[in-house]
Amino acid sequence: MGKKRRSRSDRNQHRKQAIAKQIEALNTPEGRFEFVNAKGLSNLKARYKKGKGIKRNEAKKTGKDIELIHSFCTLQKYAGSWKCFATWFSTHISSKRLIQLDSFEKDIEGWTEIVNQYLQFCIENELAPNTQASYKSAIAKVLGISSTSFIPTQPRTRASRTNNRLFDRDERLSDKNNEYWHKVVSATGLRKKELMNITGDAMQRGRNGRWYLNINGHKHQTKGRRDRWAPIMPTSKEEEDWLVEIFRRAGKRKVFQVPKDLILDDFDGKKVPTALKPHKYRAEYAERVYLNVVRDISKIKNRKEIIYLRKELAGIALDRVACKIVTKALGHNRPDEFPKSYAYKLLKR
């Protein structure tokens, strides 16, 4: 015999008790945090489920990108930013105000007002402009609106970045490690994950006699699993021979995996340190590739093949064809990536 169904009055009573219990929980900061964080996380997961497998470029053309999340990495970043907002919410917004708020879709104005308070809090506490912008875009994704709906945050400039890529060394690493990884990354252009997975057989000589890295997207875990041929750009013949020998010795094994206490000589690839952030060294690699293939700007007849940079890089003109070659060597699929994210190295010239 099946379980007897509860009467309507019992169900109503149970519902009222559940609502009362939830309202009671909202009287504590912990309860408000759990409620707001779960509410936002549920929304983000739904957007990821809806956007997984859909190309972002296609979604932007149709205007649906604002409702979608396309990668798990983005989902994680947005979830972290929303958690920061939920933490602030739990200590700055009362339970009475929270109860007054309806769902995201039905009460956009109410949620926008609170988000603006949070962004003002971030500005007053001097959070980095890039952090402000990240929080803003993540919250906008949860609410399903444009980030321009919120108050303006501080403008982002390269000079305001706390992890300034114009520094010559990384303070997280020792001088010896800085020198080693600067030499490796500025000659190969490998990302951190690629350094951890690159194998010795990736080093191959091209038809022109130069050494290249034949990077396999899945095997070497590149961004977007994209394959590429990347020329190595050492500063001298000695540096080239040293790098080639490191790869040759590794054979089919991963190159940079030897712990420091097991290294026998200079040709054993060091294990990639957790603290390594190789972008500044990749920028130097990009600069070397660009200067190796760039044409004389004054002799380029077609003006469409010249890129004129703006803002703090104003006055610098780039060869568009050379930029595409560099972008491909770096493992990006957007042709404007070198001018946007790496050309700052040319400021020093």
C-alpha positions as CSV (number, residue, x, y, z in Angstrom):
1,M,0.0,0.0,0.0
2,G,1.4,3.4,-1.0
3,K,2.2,6.2,1.4
4,K,-0.8,8.2,2.3
5,R,-0.6,11.7,0.8
6,R,-0.7,14.6,3.3
7,S,-3.7,16.8,3.3
8,R,-3.6,20.3,1.8
9,S,-3.6,21.9,5.3
10,D,-0.7,19.8,6.3
11,R,1.3,20.8,3.2
12,N,0.5,24.5,3.8
13,Q,1.6,24.2,7.4
14,H,4.8,22.5,6.4
15,R,5.5,25.2,3.8
16,K,4.9,28.0,6.4
17,Q,7.3,26.2,8.8
18,A,10.0,26.0,6.1
19,I,9.6,29.7,5.2
20,A,9.8,30.7,8.9
21,K,12.9,28.6,9.3
22,Q,14.5,30.2,6.3
23,I,13.7,33.7,7.5
24,E,15.1,32.9,10.9
25,A,18.3,31.7,9.2
26,L,18.6,35.0,7.3
27,N,18.9,36.8,10.7
28,T,22.5,35.7,10.9
29,P,25.4,36.8,8.5
30,E,26.2,33.1,7.9
31,G,22.6,32.4,6.8
32,R,22.5,35.5,4.5
33,F,25.8,34.5,2.9
34,E,24.6,30.9,2.3
35,F,21.4,32.1,0.8
36,V,22.8,34.7,-1.5
37,N,25.8,32.6,-2.6
38,A,23.6,29.6,-3.4
39,K,21.2,31.8,-5.3
40,G,24.0,33.2,-7.5
41,L,25.8,29.9,-8.0
42,S,22.6,28.2,-9.1
43,N,22.1,30.9,-11.7
44,L,25.7,30.6,-13.0
45,K,25.5,26.8,-13.3
46,A,22.3,27.2,-15.3
47,R,24.1,29.7,-17.7
48,Y,27.1,27.3,-18.0
49,K,24.8,24.4,-18.8
50,K,23.0,26.4,-21.4
51,G,26.2,27.9,-23.0
52,K,28.5,24.8,-22.9
53,G,29.4,23.8,-26.5
54,I,28.2,27.1,-28.0
55,K,30.9,29.3,-29.6
56,R,31.2,32.7,-27.8
57,N,31.7,34.5,-31.1
58,E,28.4,33.1,-32.5
59,A,26.5,33.9,-29.4
60,K,27.8,37.5,-29.4
61,K,26.5,37.9,-33.0
62,T,23.0,36.9,-31.9
63,G,23.1,38.9,-28.7
64,K,22.6,35.9,-26.5
65,D,26.1,35.9,-25.0
66,I,25.0,37.9,-22.0
67,E,22.9,34.9,-20.9
68,L,25.6,32.3,-21.4
69,I,28.9,31.0,-19.9
70,H,31.0,28.9,-22.3
71,S,33.8,27.4,-20.2
72,F,34.2,25.8,-16.8
73,C,37.2,28.1,-16.1
74,T,35.0,31.2,-16.6
75,L,32.3,29.6,-14.3
76,Q,34.9,29.1,-11.6
77,K,36.1,32.7,-11.8
78,Y,32.6,34.1,-11.8
79,A,31.6,31.9,-8.8
80,G,34.6,33.2,-6.9
81,S,33.7,36.8,-7.6
82,W,30.1,36.2,-6.6
83,K,31.2,34.6,-3.4
84,C,33.1,37.9,-2.6
85,F,29.9,39.8,-3.2
86,A,27.9,37.4,-1.0
87,T,30.4,37.8,1.8
88,W,30.0,41.6,1.7
89,F,26.3,41.3,1.4
90,S,26.0,39.1,4.5
91,T,27.6,41.9,6.7
92,H,26.3,45.1,5.0
93,I,22.7,44.2,4.1
94,S,20.0,43.4,6.7
95,S,17.7,40.4,6.6
96,K,14.8,42.7,6.3
97,R,16.2,44.2,3.0
98,L,17.0,40.8,1.7
99,I,13.5,39.5,2.3
100,Q,12.1,42.5,0.4
101,L,14.2,41.6,-2.6
102,D,12.5,39.4,-5.2
103,S,14.3,37.1,-7.7
104,F,17.0,38.5,-10.0
105,E,14.6,38.6,-13.0
106,K,11.7,40.3,-11.2
107,D,13.7,42.8,-9.1
108,I,16.6,43.9,-11.3
109,E,16.4,47.5,-9.9
110,G,16.7,46.4,-6.3
111,W,19.6,44.1,-6.9
112,T,21.3,46.8,-9.1
113,E,21.1,49.3,-6.2
114,I,22.8,46.9,-3.9
115,V,25.5,45.9,-6.4
116,N,26.2,49.7,-6.9
117,Q,26.8,49.9,-3.1
118,Y,29.2,47.0,-3.3
119,L,31.1,48.5,-6.2
120,Q,31.4,51.8,-4.3
121,F,32.7,49.9,-1.4
122,C,35.4,48.3,-3.6
123,I,36.4,51.7,-5.0
124,E,36.6,53.3,-1.5
125,N,38.7,50.4,-0.3
126,E,41.1,50.9,-3.2
127,L,40.7,47.5,-4.8
128,A,42.7,47.3,-8.1
129,P,40.7,48.6,-11.1
130,N,41.1,45.2,-12.8
131,T,39.6,43.5,-9.8
132,Q,36.7,46.0,-9.7
133,A,36.0,45.3,-13.4
134,S,36.2,41.5,-12.8
135,Y,33.7,41.6,-10.0
136,K,31.4,43.9,-12.0
137,S,31.3,41.6,-15.1
138,A,30.8,38.5,-12.9
139,I,27.8,40.0,-11.0
140,A,26.3,41.2,-14.3
141,K,26.5,37.7,-15.6
142,V,24.6,36.4,-12.6
143,L,21.9,39.0,-13.0
144,G,21.8,38.5,-16.8
145,I,22.3,42.2,-17.6
146,S,25.1,44.4,-19.1
147,S,27.8,45.6,-16.7
148,T,27.1,49.1,-18.0
149,S,24.0,49.0,-15.9
150,F,26.1,49.6,-12.8
151,I,28.1,52.6,-11.7
152,P,31.4,53.2,-13.5
153,T,34.4,51.7,-11.8
154,Q,38.0,53.1,-12.0
155,P,39.5,53.0,-15.4
156,R,42.0,50.2,-16.0
157,T,45.6,51.1,-17.1
158,R,48.7,49.0,-17.4
159,A,50.5,51.3,-14.9
160,S,47.8,50.4,-12.3
161,R,48.4,46.7,-12.4
162,T,49.8,45.3,-9.2
163,N,51.4,42.3,-11.1
164,N,53.2,44.8,-13.4
165,R,54.6,43.0,-16.4
166,L,57.1,45.8,-17.1
167,F,59.2,44.6,-14.2
168,D,62.4,42.7,-15.3
169,R,62.2,40.1,-12.6
170,D,59.6,38.1,-10.6
171,E,59.9,38.8,-6.9
172,R,58.3,35.4,-6.1
173,L,61.3,33.6,-7.5
174,S,65.0,33.6,-6.5
175,D,67.5,35.4,-8.8
176,K,68.8,32.0,-10.0
177,N,65.2,30.8,-10.9
178,N,64.4,34.1,-12.5
179,E,67.4,33.8,-14.8
180,Y,66.6,30.2,-15.7
181,W,62.9,30.6,-16.5
182,H,63.6,33.9,-18.2
183,K,66.0,32.2,-20.5
184,V,63.6,29.2,-21.2
185,V,60.3,31.1,-21.7
186,S,61.7,34.1,-23.6
187,A,63.2,31.6,-26.1
188,T,60.2,29.2,-26.4
189,G,57.1,31.4,-25.5
190,L,55.5,28.5,-23.6
191,R,52.7,29.0,-21.1
192,K,53.0,27.6,-17.6
193,K,50.8,24.5,-18.3
194,E,52.7,24.0,-21.6
195,L,56.0,24.1,-19.7
196,M,54.7,21.4,-17.4
197,N,53.6,19.1,-20.2
198,I,56.0,19.8,-23.1
199,T,58.0,16.7,-24.1
200,G,61.5,16.4,-25.6
201,D,60.3,15.2,-29.0
202,A,58.5,18.5,-29.6
203,M,61.8,20.1,-30.5
204,Q,62.2,19.7,-34.3
205,R,64.3,21.3,-37.0
206,G,62.4,23.0,-39.8
207,R,63.1,23.0,-43.5
208,N,64.8,26.4,-43.2
209,G,67.3,24.9,-40.7
210,R,65.8,26.7,-37.7
211,W,64.6,24.9,-34.6
212,Y,60.9,24.9,-33.8
213,L,58.6,23.4,-31.2
214,N,55.9,21.2,-32.7
215,I,53.3,21.7,-30.0
216,N,50.4,19.2,-29.9
217,G,47.3,20.7,-28.4
218,H,46.0,17.7,-26.5
219,K,49.4,16.1,-25.6
220,H,51.0,19.3,-24.4
221,Q,47.7,20.8,-23.0
222,T,47.7,24.1,-24.8
223,K,45.0,26.7,-24.4
224,G,42.0,25.7,-26.4
225,R,44.0,22.5,-27.3
226,R,45.3,24.3,-30.4
227,D,48.3,22.9,-32.2
228,R,51.1,25.2,-33.3
229,W,54.6,25.4,-34.7
230,A,56.6,28.0,-32.6
231,P,60.1,29.0,-33.5
232,I,62.6,29.1,-30.7
233,M,64.2,32.6,-30.3
234,P,67.4,32.3,-28.2
235,T,69.7,35.3,-27.8
236,S,72.9,33.3,-28.8
237,K,74.2,30.1,-30.4
238,E,75.2,28.9,-26.9
239,E,71.7,29.4,-25.6
240,E,70.2,27.6,-28.5
241,D,72.6,24.6,-28.1
242,W,71.7,24.5,-24.4
243,L,68.0,24.5,-25.0
244,V,68.1,21.9,-27.8
245,E,70.2,19.6,-25.5
246,I,67.7,19.9,-22.7
247,F,64.9,18.7,-25.0
248,R,67.1,16.0,-26.6
249,R,68.0,14.5,-23.3
250,A,64.3,14.4,-22.2
251,G,63.4,12.3,-25.3
252,K,59.7,11.4,-25.2
253,R,59.4,12.3,-21.5
254,K,58.3,15.7,-20.1
255,V,61.2,18.1,-20.2
256,F,60.7,20.3,-17.1
257,Q,60.0,17.9,-14.3
258,V,63.3,17.2,-12.5
259,P,63.2,18.2,-8.8
260,K,66.1,20.4,-7.7
261,D,67.6,17.8,-5.4
262,L,67.9,15.3,-8.4
263,I,69.4,17.7,-11.0
264,L,72.8,16.4,-12.2
265,D,73.8,19.2,-14.6
266,D,72.6,22.2,-16.6
267,F,70.9,19.9,-19.1
268,D,68.3,18.5,-16.7
269,G,65.0,20.4,-17.1
270,K,64.0,22.0,-13.7
271,K,60.6,21.3,-12.3
272,V,58.2,24.2,-13.0
273,P,57.8,26.2,-9.8
274,T,54.2,26.9,-8.6
275,A,54.9,30.6,-8.2
276,L,56.0,31.0,-11.9
277,K,54.0,33.6,-13.9
278,P,55.6,33.5,-17.3
279,H,53.6,36.2,-19.1
280,K,56.3,38.9,-18.9
281,Y,58.8,36.4,-20.4
282,R,56.3,35.4,-23.1
283,A,56.0,39.1,-23.9
284,E,59.8,39.2,-24.5
285,Y,59.5,36.1,-26.8
286,A,56.7,37.9,-28.7
287,E,58.9,40.9,-29.1
288,R,61.7,38.8,-30.5
289,V,59.5,37.1,-33.0
290,Y,57.9,40.4,-34.1
291,L,61.3,42.1,-34.6
292,N,62.4,39.0,-36.6
293,V,59.6,39.2,-39.1
294,V,58.5,42.9,-39.1
295,R,58.7,44.9,-42.3
296,D,59.9,48.5,-42.5
297,I,56.7,50.4,-41.6
298,S,57.7,53.3,-43.9
299,K,57.8,51.0,-46.9
300,I,54.3,49.4,-46.4
301,K,52.2,50.9,-49.1
302,N,48.8,49.5,-47.9
303,R,47.8,51.5,-44.9
304,K,45.4,48.8,-43.8
305,E,48.4,46.6,-43.0
306,I,49.5,49.1,-40.3
307,I,48.1,49.1,-36.8
308,Y,48.3,52.4,-34.9
309,L,48.2,51.9,-31.1
310,R,46.4,54.2,-28.6
311,K,46.4,55.3,-25.0
312,E,49.7,54.7,-23.2
313,L,51.1,53.0,-26.4
314,A,50.2,56.0,-28.6
315,G,52.8,56.7,-31.2
316,I,53.7,53.1,-31.9
317,A,52.8,51.7,-35.4
318,L,52.8,47.9,-36.0
319,D,53.0,45.7,-39.0
320,R,49.6,43.9,-39.1
321,V,51.0,40.8,-41.0
322,A,53.9,40.4,-38.5
323,C,51.4,40.7,-35.6
324,K,49.4,37.8,-37.0
325,I,52.6,35.7,-37.2
326,V,53.5,36.5,-33.6
327,T,49.9,35.8,-32.3
328,K,50.0,32.4,-34.0
329,A,53.4,31.6,-32.5
330,L,52.1,32.5,-29.0
331,G,49.1,30.1,-29.4
332,H,46.3,32.6,-29.6
333,N,43.5,32.5,-32.1
334,R,42.7,36.2,-32.1
335,P,44.9,38.2,-34.5
336,D,44.8,41.3,-32.4
337,E,46.2,39.6,-29.3
338,F,49.8,40.8,-29.8
339,P,48.9,44.5,-30.1
340,K,46.5,44.3,-27.2
341,S,48.4,42.2,-24.6
342,Y,52.1,42.1,-25.6
343,A,53.1,45.2,-27.5
344,Y,53.8,47.1,-24.3
345,K,57.3,45.6,-24.4
346,L,58.0,47.9,-27.4
347,L,57.7,50.9,-25.0
348,K,61.2,50.1,-23.7
349,R,62.7,50.4,-27.1
